Amino acid sequence: MSGLDRFAERFSGPRRIRRGATLTLVFASVLVTGAATGSWSDAADDGRNEPPPSVRSDALAAPKGDADTADEAADAAAEAMADGKSGKDAAEEAVSRSGDRWGSVYSPGEFQEFEKALGGAYTGIGLWARRAADGHIEVSKVQKDGPADRAGIREGDRLRSIDGKRVKGRPVTEVLSLLRGERAGTPVVLGLERGTRAWSEKLHRARLSTDSVKVTEASDGAVVIKVDAFTKGSGEAVRTAVREAPEGAGILLDLRGNSGGLVSEAVTATSALVDGGLVATYDVRGEQKALHAERGGDTDRPVVALVDGGTMSAAELLTGALQDRGRAVVVGSRTFGKGSVQMPSRLPDGSVAELTVGHYRTPSGRAVDGRGITPDLEAEDGAEKRAETVLTGLGPPS
């Protein structure tokens, strides 16, 4: 199994060892009630390691040196343990002070669930969440037949608290960490708000699976590929859907609400629609690397990518690659703007601190973090219908 095919995908470049902890380069993003992490290989599409192109990253430096923050988190955890206190709580305080908006600390059990989520299975209540501009956390999607769905929770509901802890202003990763559980059947109490109604709901976590790629046919014969998250196997599922699409059919790639996942899967999905070439560049502590698609993808079918404010991380990487390379017309609303690189570090108590170490850019050099991707055609209400109209206008391959 190649490095791009494993979660623990050990980065082939230099590693930093601290207190016996091997650091793995990751690209983190929120995934359902867990979080998915992907990592990169710098192998090009023909299997050789090639020098990546020069990309400026000075404008996107991490808010604080990740090495300093990792040291502070480890020291805080060690001191707290010596005093008989929670090392994880102490590390969380250190990471919070660092100013790293994507920094998170996970217990060993949470991080194990984090890894399991990459395979499309997780323990949780079946919620996707996002942070609104005013700092409130709102439900962006509810998994059908999951605990949240059965309790009547809907997209757009505001999440006020989890087990009595207020969540407004917290990073989404931290909120979802509170929702996750290590065992099915454990309870969690949510404070919710919908319009003028405020209420509490007690749910029990369940072992859930995600069918992250769904393929349907639009009324005009176009193939609609809906990708909810880039979990294990999703990239190949996209490639299969493109390969098996009827002759002459266009592709509507629906990435709305896709909060990211394994970058290797996003690269595989990109490979379905391009014939090799650059997908993205990224920096890690100033060192530039590149991601390349495999050769042999379909370059003839018309493609429209449908995005919204819930399109994040690895999904933005895919969108930016298709847009920059002129392979797809992007329709919808501006994407979230999560384009940072995280690296996990094992702490003395066994917990894991995940800290920002760099950022990625699209093939043309555009930064994504904090900016998002602007669609070629902006549309909110009726976006899917607009996308189908655009796809029809692009016509069949000649």
C-alpha positions as CSV (number, residue, x, y, z in Angstrom):
1,M,0.0,0.0,0.0
2,S,1.5,3.3,-1.1
3,G,2.0,6.3,1.1
4,L,-1.0,8.1,-0.5
5,D,-3.3,5.1,0.4
6,R,-2.8,5.0,4.2
7,F,-4.1,7.3,6.9
8,A,-0.7,7.2,8.6
9,E,0.8,8.1,5.3
10,R,4.2,9.0,6.5
11,F,5.5,12.0,4.7
12,S,8.5,11.1,2.6
13,G,10.4,14.3,3.5
14,P,12.1,15.2,6.8
15,R,10.4,14.4,10.1
16,R,10.8,16.1,13.4
17,I,11.1,13.9,16.5
18,R,10.3,15.4,19.8
19,R,10.2,13.4,23.0
20,G,9.8,10.2,21.1
21,A,6.9,11.5,19.0
22,T,6.9,11.0,15.3
23,L,5.3,13.9,13.5
24,T,3.2,13.2,10.5
25,L,2.3,15.9,8.0
26,V,-1.5,16.2,7.8
27,F,-4.2,18.3,6.2
28,A,-7.0,18.4,8.7
29,S,-10.6,19.2,8.2
30,V,-13.9,18.7,10.0
31,L,-15.8,15.5,9.1
32,V,-19.2,14.7,10.4
33,T,-18.9,14.2,14.2
34,G,-15.3,13.3,13.8
35,A,-12.5,14.9,12.0
36,A,-10.7,13.6,9.0
37,T,-7.0,14.0,8.4
38,G,-5.2,13.4,5.2
39,S,-1.5,13.7,4.4
40,W,0.5,14.2,1.3
41,S,3.2,12.5,-0.7
42,D,5.4,14.7,-2.9
43,A,5.5,12.0,-5.6
44,A,4.6,13.3,-9.1
45,D,2.2,11.6,-11.4
46,D,4.8,9.3,-13.0
47,G,6.0,8.1,-9.6
48,R,9.2,10.2,-9.4
49,N,9.9,12.8,-6.8
50,E,10.3,16.1,-8.6
51,P,11.2,19.5,-7.2
52,P,8.0,21.5,-6.6
53,P,7.6,24.9,-8.2
54,S,8.5,27.9,-6.2
55,V,5.6,29.4,-4.3
56,R,5.5,32.3,-2.0
57,S,4.2,31.5,1.5
58,D,5.3,34.5,3.5
59,A,1.8,36.1,3.5
60,L,0.4,32.9,5.0
61,A,2.8,32.2,7.9
62,A,1.3,30.3,10.8
63,P,0.3,32.7,13.7
64,K,3.0,31.3,15.9
65,G,5.9,28.9,15.4
66,D,4.5,25.4,15.5
67,A,7.6,24.2,17.2
68,D,7.2,26.7,20.0
69,T,3.6,25.8,20.4
70,A,4.3,22.1,20.4
71,D,7.0,22.6,23.1
72,E,4.6,24.7,25.2
73,A,1.8,22.2,24.9
74,A,4.1,19.3,25.8
75,D,5.6,21.2,28.7
76,A,2.2,22.3,30.0
77,A,0.9,18.7,29.8
78,A,4.0,17.3,31.6
79,E,3.7,19.9,34.4
80,A,0.0,19.3,34.8
81,M,0.5,15.5,35.1
82,A,3.2,16.1,37.7
83,D,0.7,18.0,39.7
84,G,-1.9,15.3,39.3
85,K,-4.0,17.4,36.8
86,S,-5.2,16.8,33.3
87,G,-2.4,17.0,30.7
88,K,-4.9,17.3,27.9
89,D,-6.6,20.3,29.5
90,A,-3.3,22.1,30.1
91,A,-2.2,21.4,26.5
92,E,-5.5,22.8,25.2
93,E,-4.9,26.1,27.1
94,A,-1.5,26.4,25.6
95,V,-2.8,25.8,22.1
96,S,-5.6,28.3,22.7
97,R,-3.1,31.0,23.7
98,S,-1.0,30.4,20.5
99,G,-3.6,32.0,18.2
100,D,-3.7,28.9,16.0
101,R,-7.4,28.9,14.8
102,W,-7.1,25.3,13.6
103,G,-5.0,24.0,16.5
104,S,-6.7,21.1,18.5
105,V,-5.8,18.6,21.2
106,Y,-7.3,15.1,21.2
107,S,-7.3,12.4,23.9
108,P,-5.9,9.1,22.7
109,G,-9.4,7.7,22.3
110,E,-10.6,10.8,20.4
111,F,-7.6,10.5,18.0
112,Q,-8.4,6.9,17.5
113,E,-11.9,7.8,16.5
114,F,-10.5,10.5,14.3
115,E,-8.5,7.9,12.4
116,K,-11.5,5.6,12.1
117,A,-13.6,8.3,10.6
118,L,-11.3,8.3,7.6
119,G,-12.5,4.8,6.7
120,G,-16.1,6.1,6.6
121,A,-17.1,4.9,10.1
122,Y,-17.3,6.9,13.3
123,T,-19.0,7.1,16.7
124,G,-21.2,10.1,17.0
125,I,-24.7,11.6,16.4
126,G,-24.6,12.3,12.7
127,L,-24.1,16.1,12.5
128,W,-22.1,18.3,10.2
129,A,-21.4,21.7,11.7
130,R,-20.0,25.1,10.7
131,R,-19.2,28.4,12.4
132,A,-21.3,31.3,11.3
133,A,-19.8,34.8,10.8
134,D,-21.1,35.9,14.2
135,G,-19.3,33.0,16.0
136,H,-22.4,30.8,16.5
137,I,-22.1,27.1,15.6
138,E,-24.8,25.9,13.3
139,V,-25.8,22.6,11.9
140,S,-24.9,22.4,8.3
141,K,-26.1,18.9,7.6
142,V,-27.8,16.0,9.4
143,Q,-27.1,12.4,8.5
144,K,-30.3,10.5,7.6
145,D,-31.4,8.0,10.2
146,G,-28.7,9.0,12.7
147,P,-29.4,10.0,16.3
148,A,-29.6,13.7,15.4
149,D,-32.0,13.1,12.5
150,R,-34.3,10.9,14.7
151,A,-34.4,13.7,17.3
152,G,-35.7,16.1,14.7
153,I,-32.5,18.3,14.5
154,R,-32.4,20.2,11.2
155,E,-29.9,22.0,9.0
156,G,-29.7,25.6,10.2
157,D,-30.4,24.9,13.9
158,R,-27.9,26.6,16.2
159,L,-25.9,24.6,18.6
160,R,-25.7,26.6,21.9
161,S,-24.0,24.0,24.2
162,I,-22.7,20.5,24.5
163,D,-23.1,18.8,27.9
164,G,-23.4,22.3,29.5
165,K,-20.4,23.8,27.8
166,R,-21.2,26.8,25.6
167,V,-19.8,26.5,22.1
168,K,-20.1,30.0,20.6
169,G,-16.7,31.2,19.4
170,R,-15.0,27.8,19.8
171,P,-13.2,26.3,16.8
172,V,-15.4,23.8,14.9
173,T,-12.8,21.1,15.5
174,E,-13.2,21.6,19.3
175,V,-17.0,21.5,19.1
176,L,-17.0,18.3,17.1
177,S,-14.5,16.8,19.6
178,L,-17.1,17.4,22.3
179,L,-19.7,15.6,20.2
180,R,-17.6,12.6,19.4
181,G,-17.5,9.6,21.7
182,E,-15.3,6.6,22.1
183,R,-18.2,4.2,22.6
184,A,-21.6,3.9,21.1
185,G,-24.5,4.3,23.5
186,T,-22.8,7.1,25.6
187,P,-25.1,10.1,26.1
188,V,-24.6,13.7,25.1
189,V,-26.9,16.7,25.9
190,L,-27.2,19.4,23.2
191,G,-28.5,22.9,23.8
192,L,-30.2,24.0,20.6
193,E,-31.9,27.0,19.1
194,R,-34.2,27.4,16.1
195,G,-35.6,30.9,15.6
196,T,-37.2,31.9,18.9
197,R,-37.3,28.4,20.3
198,A,-34.5,27.1,22.6
199,W,-34.4,23.6,23.9
200,S,-32.2,20.8,25.1
201,E,-32.0,17.3,23.5
202,K,-30.4,14.2,25.1
203,L,-29.0,11.9,22.4
204,H,-27.0,8.7,22.5
205,R,-24.1,8.2,20.3
206,A,-24.1,5.4,17.7
207,R,-21.7,3.7,15.4
208,L,-22.4,5.3,12.0
209,S,-21.1,4.8,8.5
210,T,-20.9,7.3,5.7
211,D,-21.6,6.6,2.1
212,S,-19.6,9.6,1.0
213,V,-20.2,9.3,-2.8
214,K,-23.6,9.1,-4.4
215,V,-24.1,8.9,-8.1
216,T,-27.5,9.9,-9.7
217,E,-28.7,11.0,-13.1
218,A,-30.1,14.5,-13.7
219,S,-33.3,14.9,-15.8
220,D,-31.2,16.0,-18.8
221,G,-29.0,12.9,-18.6
222,A,-26.0,14.5,-16.9
223,V,-24.3,12.4,-14.2
224,V,-24.5,14.0,-10.7
225,I,-21.6,12.9,-8.4
226,K,-22.3,14.1,-4.9
227,V,-19.2,13.8,-2.6
228,D,-20.0,14.5,1.1
229,A,-16.4,13.9,2.3
230,F,-13.1,12.5,1.1
231,T,-13.0,9.3,3.1
232,K,-11.1,6.2,2.2
233,G,-12.1,5.0,-1.3
234,S,-14.1,8.1,-2.3
235,G,-11.6,9.3,-4.9
236,E,-11.7,5.9,-6.7
237,A,-15.5,6.0,-6.4
238,V,-15.5,9.4,-8.3
239,R,-13.1,8.0,-10.9
240,T,-15.4,4.9,-11.4
241,A,-18.4,7.2,-11.8
242,V,-16.7,9.3,-14.4
243,R,-15.4,6.2,-16.3
244,E,-18.9,4.5,-16.3
245,A,-20.9,7.6,-17.2
246,P,-22.8,7.2,-20.5
247,E,-21.1,8.5,-23.6
248,G,-21.7,12.2,-24.1
249,A,-23.0,12.8,-20.6
250,G,-21.7,15.8,-18.7
251,I,-20.5,15.6,-15.1
252,L,-22.0,17.7,-12.2
253,L,-19.6,17.4,-9.3
254,D,-21.6,18.4,-6.2
255,L,-19.2,19.4,-3.4
256,R,-21.6,21.4,-1.3
257,G,-21.2,20.8,2.4
258,N,-18.1,18.7,1.8
259,S,-15.9,19.5,4.7
260,G,-12.8,17.8,3.3
261,G,-11.0,14.7,4.4
262,L,-8.1,12.7,3.0
263,V,-6.1,14.8,0.6
264,S,-4.9,11.7,-1.3
265,E,-8.6,11.0,-2.1
266,A,-9.1,14.5,-3.4
267,V,-6.1,14.1,-5.6
268,T,-7.5,10.8,-6.9
269,A,-10.8,12.5,-7.6
270,T,-9.0,15.3,-9.5
271,S,-7.1,12.6,-11.5
272,A,-10.5,11.4,-12.8
273,L,-10.9,14.6,-14.7
274,V,-7.4,15.7,-15.8
275,D,-4.5,14.0,-17.6
276,G,-1.8,14.4,-14.9
277,G,-0.3,17.7,-13.9
278,L,-0.3,20.0,-10.9
279,V,-3.1,19.8,-8.4
280,A,-1.8,22.1,-5.6
281,T,1.4,23.3,-4.0
282,Y,1.9,23.5,-0.2
283,D,4.5,24.7,2.2
284,V,5.7,23.2,5.5
285,R,7.8,25.6,7.5
286,G,8.8,27.4,4.3
287,E,9.7,24.2,2.3
288,Q,7.7,23.9,-0.9
289,K,6.0,20.7,-2.1
290,A,3.7,19.8,-4.8
291,L,0.8,17.4,-5.5
292,H,0.2,15.9,-8.9
293,A,-2.7,14.1,-10.5
294,E,-2.3,10.7,-12.2
295,R,-2.4,10.5,-15.9
296,G,-5.3,9.1,-17.9
297,G,-8.2,11.0,-16.6
298,D,-11.2,12.1,-18.8
299,T,-10.5,15.5,-20.3
300,D,-13.4,15.6,-22.8
301,R,-16.6,15.6,-20.8
302,P,-18.0,19.0,-19.8
303,V,-17.8,19.4,-16.0
304,V,-19.5,21.8,-13.5
305,A,-18.4,21.9,-9.9
306,L,-21.1,22.9,-7.4
307,V,-19.9,24.5,-4.2
308,D,-21.1,26.6,-1.2
309,G,-19.8,28.0,2.1
310,G,-19.6,24.4,3.5
311,T,-17.1,23.3,0.9
312,M,-13.8,23.1,2.8
313,S,-10.3,21.9,2.9
314,A,-9.6,19.0,0.5
315,A,-12.8,19.8,-1.4
316,E,-11.4,23.4,-2.0
317,L,-8.2,21.8,-3.2
318,L,-10.1,19.8,-5.8
319,T,-12.2,22.8,-6.8
320,G,-9.2,25.1,-7.1
321,A,-7.4,22.6,-9.3
322,L,-10.3,22.1,-11.7
323,Q,-11.0,25.9,-11.9
324,D,-7.4,27.0,-12.4
325,R,-6.8,24.3,-15.1
326,G,-10.0,25.3,-17.0
327,R,-11.4,21.8,-16.5
328,A,-14.7,22.8,-14.7
329,V,-17.0,25.8,-14.4
330,V,-17.5,26.5,-10.7
331,V,-21.1,27.4,-9.7
332,G,-22.5,28.3,-6.3
333,S,-21.3,30.5,-3.5
334,R,-17.8,31.3,-2.1
335,T,-16.2,28.3,-0.4
336,F,-15.2,28.3,3.3
337,G,-11.5,29.1,3.0
338,K,-9.7,26.3,4.9
339,G,-6.3,25.9,3.3
340,S,-3.9,25.2,6.1
341,V,-1.6,22.3,6.9
342,Q,-1.6,20.6,10.3
343,M,0.9,18.3,11.9
344,P,0.1,16.1,15.0
345,S,2.4,15.8,17.9
346,R,2.1,13.1,20.6
347,L,2.2,14.7,24.1
348,P,3.6,13.1,27.3
349,D,0.2,11.9,28.5
350,G,-0.6,10.2,25.2
351,S,-2.9,12.9,23.9
352,V,-2.2,14.5,20.5
353,A,-1.8,18.2,19.7
354,E,-2.5,19.1,16.1
355,L,-0.9,22.4,15.0
356,T,-0.8,24.5,11.9
357,V,2.6,24.4,10.1
358,G,1.8,25.7,6.6
359,H,-0.7,26.4,3.8
360,Y,-1.5,25.3,0.3
361,R,-2.2,27.1,-3.0
362,T,-4.0,26.3,-6.2
363,P,-2.0,25.5,-9.4
364,S,-2.0,29.2,-10.3
365,G,-0.7,30.2,-6.9
366,R,-3.9,31.4,-5.3
367,A,-4.1,31.2,-1.6
368,V,-7.2,29.6,-0.1
369,D,-6.9,29.9,3.6
370,G,-9.2,32.7,4.9
371,R,-10.3,33.6,1.4
372,G,-12.0,30.6,-0.1
373,I,-12.7,30.1,-3.8
374,T,-15.0,32.4,-5.7
375,P,-17.2,30.6,-8.2
376,D,-17.2,31.5,-11.9
377,L,-21.0,31.9,-11.6
378,E,-22.4,32.9,-8.2
379,A,-25.7,31.4,-7.3
380,E,-27.4,30.5,-4.0
381,D,-31.1,29.9,-4.4
382,G,-31.6,27.3,-7.1
383,A,-27.9,26.7,-7.4
384,E,-28.2,23.1,-8.6
385,K,-30.7,24.1,-11.3
386,R,-28.3,26.8,-12.5
387,A,-25.4,24.4,-12.5
388,E,-27.5,21.9,-14.7
389,T,-28.3,24.8,-17.1
390,V,-24.6,25.7,-17.3
391,L,-23.6,22.1,-17.9
392,T,-26.2,21.8,-20.7
393,G,-24.8,25.0,-22.3
394,L,-21.3,23.5,-22.3
395,G,-22.6,20.8,-24.6
396,P,-21.4,17.3,-25.2
397,P,-17.7,16.5,-25.9
398,S,-16.8,17.1,-29.5
